[in-house]
Amino acid sequence: MNPREFAERCLLGVLMSQPGRLAPISRWLEAEDFHSPAHGTIYAHLRAMVEAAQAEAEPGQDPASLPGVDAVSLYERIAASGELGTHELSAPRLHTLMATAPSPQQARPESYGLMVLEASIRRRVAEGGMRVEQYVEQATDVADLLRAVDNALADVDRAQQRWDSVTGLPNLTRVLEGESASAPDQPQLRSGPPVQVLLEPPDEQQVQAAEQAVVASVLSNPRLLEQLYERLLPSDFADERLATTYRSALELHARGEHIDMVTVAWEQQRHEYDYGPGITPEEMLALTEHAAGDPAYHADVVMRGAVTRLTRAAAEKVQQAAQHPGLQPGDVLHTTRMAYAAVRDTAARMYSQGSTPARLAGLSSPVPLDAALQQPDGSPPSPRRLRAVPPPEPDRGR
Amino acid sequence: MSETTISAEAMRGHIAAGRALPLLPDGAPGPVQYAGRWWAIPADAHDYLPVTDASAAAHLDTAAQRLHQARQDARPGAERDDGARR
């Protein structure tokens, strides 16, 4: 099921539950806008029923639900029209539409209708011989490739700025090249927030379960993003598809738009080329059915997993650099700083937001970060110290 | 390049500067309103050309009006005019 199909289904499902909400949508959405002829037929009949019922509605009646407009009467009306067999419509199919949709209290049929309309106009523009963005279908366009490269470079640049703002570390390469760390135009070399690695980092299964739980919680209760958006980043996810889904929810949150499974599925298709696919609507439905547990705890597990992965990766990178005979000390330090930037950043987010207190260890890293970055007295790091990095111990911290 | 041709890149610049309004949120290469008329890239071309066919332009006008109304209804915080609870 693609996002457009998901939007069509959820729109109809919500409108069958609360047919009164069709009125504003019917001003701009036509049955022909549905890609699925069956969905267009359902919409046309539902719209006609709503118009008839609203003409007879009593004053003061709940406008969301109209007497006589429900799934059963809709099915009977379509059956009487002889269109059941034409589009393979059935009672279970109508029921499935209702079961697929978010709860009427949380649903935004206006948003789903807008998605259906956008998709319809996009099809018609293309049919009219005009080019139109096709999202993933046109992903091989050179301009798209260049845009993706630009995005990647911008990400690298932002990561550098975040590191500098969190730690206040000067450019260590310049320090080694002769510039004093205490020069007037340089910030003092100081220790950033301690990088702590949990004694018991979560295993892959725990991380996977926690990531699913976080996404399920966000889809079920988007207000959680108010607490999570500064703390848990998409890059903390090990599962790239869950990361894309979470990123899409974050982007909707940043724009102040409605968040549910339908809007997230639609949003993530917009960024599919840049970030890869998110989880499917079917997977969203399955996840939210079993959403349970404390989201804050699950977020902690996700971040702990991220710190563990980043630390191991950074340690490997530092060791490779330190043992590379062709690299100058400045290069090694630069590599070290870069490799650990993500670790420190993630750890800073964990510990600055009142997260579960962590236990100090460093077991996942053969190179303690502070030792790699500076001497105990706060002076710039020694190249010899970096070159003396011991080899990693296998499976340490597991 | 003739005066009645605009490259997709230049049109992106017009969109970014607010001088042009794309029909769809994707922006270029989709149809765009610029200088009081519709512009679009034909399926087999790379540059924008004015939409000279009156019927096609009318279709785009209608689509733009429908999208505008839909976005108004779907915008964050929009109140339903039927008074029902969200």
Interface residues (C-beta under 8 A of the other chain):
Chain A: Q18 G20 R21 A23 P24 I25 R27 W28 L29 D62 P63 A64 Q105 R108 E110 S111 G113 L114 L117 E118 I121 R122 R124 V125 A126 G128 G129 M130 R131 V132 E133 Y135 A143 R255 G256 E257 H258
Chain B: A8 L23 L24 P25 D26 G27 P29 G30 P31 A40 I41 P42 A43 A45 V51 A56 H59 L60 A63 R66 L67 Q69 A70 R71 D73 A74 P76 G77 A78 R80 D81 D82 G83 A84 R85 R86
